[in-house]
Amino acid sequence: MLYHSTNNPSHQVGLKEAILRSLPPDNGLYMPDQLPVLSSDFWTIWRHLSFQEMGFAVADAFFGEDVPAAALREIVEGTLTFDAPLTMLAPGDFILELFHGPTLAFKDFGARFMARLMAWLTRDDDQELTVLVATSGDTGGAVASAFHHVPGTRVVILYPKGKVSGLQEKQLTTLGGNITALEVDGSFDDCQAMVKSAFLDQDLARKFNLTSANSINLSRLVPQSFYYIYSASQLPEGVNPVFVVPSGNFGNLTAGLLAAQLGLPVEHFIAATNRNDVVPRYLRSGNYEPHPSIATISNAMDVGSPSNFVRMQALTGNSWDNMKSRIHGVSFSDEQTRAAIREVKSMHDYELDPHGAVAWLAARQWRATHAGHPTLSLETAHPAKFIDVMETELGPGSVEIPERLAVLADREKSAIPISNEAAALHQWLRDTLS
């Protein structure tokens, strides 16, 4: 299959180039030249398939022309070693738990698949692969875990100083080995711009064999579509879900649109944001106006210029009318998010993290005026990753910290301070990796 740039459909590359280079030279994003649709045979039996079987069918639709079935099945089965259960709080009110992977965040699905696919694509290469990634919270930890000690790779993670939770920071700054963390004096948007600038410097990108593990990379998004199909299969036949997606860089919602493109019956998508509401405002007005990101307690969503917006446009025919007919956007304040955490605990004895709480607020608002279709709110991270917020709202000891997080508390952080200028990153790469 060929892949083209969203900025220039005539710029086409093969799978290896699209995945390993991540970003086209014109600063667009890669999209499949032909968007696949799963066959009617699949949709006849899909509810009876395992999570792994669904994942293989999706991966094969996107990558099967280039990756042998046996290798692709191994990649999928190595990725999906944990569940994505659907929990019902009340009739019609479902939580899709995506935090059961090794780093307790939904990013594990994409990062683990990507690491395995990249390892297959580079199996005969001599040059070391440099994975360059910006994180607003969970991406860094998931990528660090997925690529830790993977032969032939080194990982450089940029994160905004003081803008990720303490345990999130420990996940990406304590592994060592082939993982390096750069603590940027700026915002996530600055980190993202720095990473993009490195890819657009063709000499730099080629010299250090740069690839991205952000959701600008298509191999991060395809495996995230697995759990949309899997969760919908757990609903009664004929009941179409409303997916409520806590959104920052909008890779997760884009993965939902890919699932719908494959043929999944979806009633609606809801983009739930914090104060960084550039997409909800666009859906209301038709004007896309990125702005500097604002720090909130749902820090993984603190994105003022979401990269995947251009893919959302492509998947909705580059039409505002089409996008707003499929996606509803809504935003909530920190105060509303905190109140939701307390309310869900009181009503249902369930702990929502600050991102899942934003989704639950949007789901409740939607159900108040749209009866008949269940909402599936995506709970994207374990609440223990935001222990300060959770204990402020629910009291000390209210959230049990899983052992794989608890062991990080006493580990020493190792991060390199860096300014938020692109030139600083370029110079660091040349000085350190040469």
N, C-alpha and C positions, 0 to 999 in steps of 0.2 A: 504494500500500500504506500502511496505517496502522501506527503504532508505539506501543506502550504501555509504561508504567512497570512495572518488576518489583515495585514497591511498591503499585501501584494499576492493575490491568488496565483500569479504566474511563477512565483518563487516556490519551487517544489523540491523536496529532498526525500530521501528514504528514511526508514525507521531509525537506523543507527544515528544518522546525522540529527534527526529531530530530537531524539532522546538525549544523546550525549552533548549536543551543542545547546540544547534547551531553548535558546532564544534566537530567532532569525536576525540577520544583520540589520534589518530595517526597523527593529524594535517592536515588531508585532509579536504574536504568539502563534505557535504551530497548531493547526487543526487538520484532522484527516481530510484528504481530498474528497472522499466519498464517505458520508456518515453511515455506519452499518445499521441494519435492522435485523433483529433476531427472527428466525423463521417461525412460521405458524406451528411447526412441530414442537419447537421449544415452548411456546406459550400454551400449548395443549397440556404439557406435563410439568410445567415449571413449579407448581406448588408441591410436587412430589419429589423434587430434587433436593439434594443436600446443599449446604452453603458452598462447599467446595465445587460441586458440580455446576451450580449457577455461576460461580466466579470463573470457572474454566470456559463456559459458554460465552461469557462477556469478553474475557481476554482473547479468546480465539477469534471473535468477531472483529476485534481491533488489530490484533497482532499475529493472527494465525497465518497470514501470507508470508511472514518473515521468520517466525519462530516455530520450529517443529512442535507437533502436538505433545510429544513426550516431555520436552523441555518446558513447554508452557504449563503443562499440568503440574510438573514439579515445582515451578515458580509459584503457582496458585496455592498448591497444598502446603508449601513452606511458608506462605504468607498467612493463610487462614488457619492458624493453630489455636485460635480463641474465638469465642462466640460474640454475637451482637444481639443480645436478647431484647425482647419487647416486653415492657412492664406496664400494666394497666393501673393507673391511679384511680380512675373512675370510668364508668361507661363512656366510651368515645375519647377518653383522655389517656393517650399512650406516651410512654417515654422510651425512645430507642437508645439503649445504653451502648455507647461506642468506646468505653474506657476499660475494656477488659484485656487489652494488649499489654506488652511488656513495659511501656512507659505511661500507661493509664490514660491514653488520649486517642482520639479518632485518627490522628496522624500516623499511628502505627500501621494502619492498613496500607496507605500509600507508600510510606517509607520502606516497609519490608518488601513490598512488591517491586518497588523501584530498585532497591539494592540488588535483588536477585536478577531482575531483567538486565540491569547494567553489567552485572558480573557475567551474564551469558553473552551479551553483546561485545564485551571486551576480552573474552576468553582467550583470544589469540593475539592480543595486543601486547606490545613491549612497554609502551609509555604509561607511567602512573597516571591515574585519573584523580583530578582535584575537584571534590564536591564543594561548591560554594553556595551557602544558604543563608538567608535572612530569616529571623524568627521574631514573632511577637509573643512567643510563649511556648507552645507545645511542639511546633515543628522542629525546633532545635534538638530537643530531647529525643524525639522519635527518630530523627535522622542520625543522631549520634549513636543511638542504640542499634539501629539497623546496619550501619556501616562500621561499627567498632570492630577492629581487627580483621576487616575484610581485606584480603591481600590485594595489592595493586591500587589501593585507594587512600587518599588523605582527605579529611573533611575540615573545612573552615566555616565556622558558624558566627554570624554577626547578630548581636542582640542589643537592644537599647538599654543603656545603663539606668537602673532603678525602675524599670518599667515591666519587669516580669516578676512573678512571685518567687519567693525564696527557694522553694523546692523545684520549681521549673528551672531556675538558674543552676541549682546543684546538678540537675540531670544533664545539663550540657557543658558544665565546667569542671566535672570531677572524673571523667573517664580516662583522660590522658591518651597515651598511645598515638593513634593516627587522628585523634580529634583535637582541634584547636579552637578556642572560643575567643572572639574579639568583642570587647565591651565598648560599644559605640556611644559617644557622647552626643546623643540625639534621639530621634524617634524611630519607630519601625519603618516609617516611610523613608527616612534617611537610609536605613540599612538596606531596604529594598532597592532604592535608587543606586546605592553604591554597588550592589551585586549586579544590577543590570548594566551599569557603566563598564564593569569589568568584562562582561560578555560582549559588549559592543565594541570593545578594543580588540580587534581581531588578532593582532600580534600577541597580546597578552593571553587571550583565550586559547590560541593554538599552542603557545609556548608551554603553558602549564596544564594543557588538556582540561580546561574548565568545563564543568557541568553543574547544573543547578538541581537542588532537591526541593525548591519551592514549588508551589502549585502552578508556576509558569510552565513547569515540565509536565507534559501530557501523561507520562507514566505515573504521576502522582494521582491524577484524577480518575483514570479508568478503574483502578481497584476500589475507589471510593463509591463507584456506582454499584458495586457488588451488594452492599448492605441496603441500598434502597430497594432492590429487587427482593432480597431475602426478607426484609421486614414486611414488605407488602404481602408476601406469600403467607405470612402468619395471620392475616386478616381473613374473615369469611369470604368465600367466593362471591364476586360481584360487588364488593365494597372497595371503593377506590379511596386511597389515602390522601390527606392533606399533609404534606411534609413541611414542618416548621423548622427552619434552619438558622441557628445563630451564626451570624455572618460578619466577616471582617474583610478578608481578601477574596471571598466569594468562590474559592475553589470547591468547597463542599456543595454549594448550591449548583454550581456548574456540573458537578458529577451527577446530581439529581436530574438535571436537564438531559445529560447523556443517557441516563437510564430510561427516561421518557422517550428519547429518540430511538432507543433500541426496541421500544414497543410497550414499556411498562405503563399500564393505565394509572394515571395520576389525576386526581381531582384538581389540585392546586398546589402551588409552592408559596410559602410565606418567608420572606427575607426579614429576619428579626435582628435588629442592630441595637447597639448602645447609642451614645450621642454622636458617634461617627456614622452619620445617616445619609451619606451621599447617594446611595442607591434608592432608599425609600423616597428621598426628595425628588430624584429623577423620575421615579414611577408616578409621582403626583403631578409633576410639572413638565416633564419632557426635557428638562435642562440638566445636563450632567456637569456638575461643578465640584471637582475634587477640592479638598481643603486640608490644611495641616491636621494631623491626627490629634485627638484629645485623649488624655489619659483617663481610664475608668477602672472599676474593679473587675470588669470582664476584659482583661488586658489583651487576650488573643484576638479580640475583635477591634482593637484600636488601630484602624487603618483608614486613612483619609483619601487614598487613591488606589482602589482595589484593582489589581492587575487583571483579574479574570472577567472584568466587566466587558471587555471586547469579545470574549468567548460567549458570554451571555447574549450579547447582541447577535453574534453569528448564529447561535442556536435558536434565536427567535426571529430570524429573517431580517435582522438589522432594522426592525420596526418597533418604535415605541409602543404603538397600539398593540402589537402582538405580545411584547414583553409584559405590559401591564395587564393583559388579559390572562396571562399564565402565572404571574408573580405579583403578590401583594407585599408591600413593604411597610414596616412599622418600626419605631424606635422607642426605647425606654431609658429613663434616667437611672443613676446608681441608687437613688432612694427607692424607686419602684422595684429595682432588682433585689435590693436587700429585703424589702417587704415580702416579695414573692418567696424568697428562701425561707423566711419565717412561716409564711402561710402554708406552704406545701408541707413543711415539717409538722405543723400543727394539725393540718387536715388529714394528711396521708402517712405521717411518720416516714417521710422520704426526704433524703438530702439531695437537693439540686445544687450544682456548682453555679457560679455567677453567670456562666454562659448558657447553661441549660435553663436557668431561671428566666433569662431574657426570652428564650424560645417559649417557655411555658406561659409567660404573660401574653405573648402574641397569639398562642393557641387559644387561650381562654377568651381573648378579645374576639377572635374569629368565630369560635363556637357560639358566642352570644347572639350572632346574627346569621349564622349558617348552620342549620341543623341537618343531620343526616349523613355526614361524612366524618369519620374519626380523624383527629389530629395526631400525628406522630411527631413529637418534639424531640429533636436530636440532642441528647446529653453527651457532649463532646469530650468531657474530661472528668476524671474522678474528683469529687469535692475536696479530698485531702490535699490536692495540689494547690488549693487556695485556703489553707488552714486559717490564716489570719482573719480573712473575711468570714469564713464559716463560724469560727469560734466567737467572733464579735456578735454575730446574729443569733447563734444557737447556744452559746455558752462553751466554756472550756471542756475538752474531752468529748464533745458532742459528735465528732466525726472520727471514726477509727482510721488510723494511718496505716495503709498496707506496708508490709515489711520491706518491699522493694523501694518504697519511698523513705521509710523511717531510717534505713541504713545510710541514707545520704546526708542526714542532718549533721553528722560530725566530720564528714569529709571536707577536705580543704579545697576551696574554690581556686581554680587556676584560669585566669582570663587576662588578656592583653588589652590595655586601654588604647583606644584609637579615636581620632576625631571623626566627625561626620562628613568629611570631604572625600569625594571619590578618589582624588589624587593620593590621599593618605593610604587607601586600600591598595591602589595600584603599586605604590612604592613598597608597601609591606610585602605584597606578593613577590615583587622582584627581589627584595632584599632577603626574604626568608626562604623562598622556594627554589631559587636559582641554584 
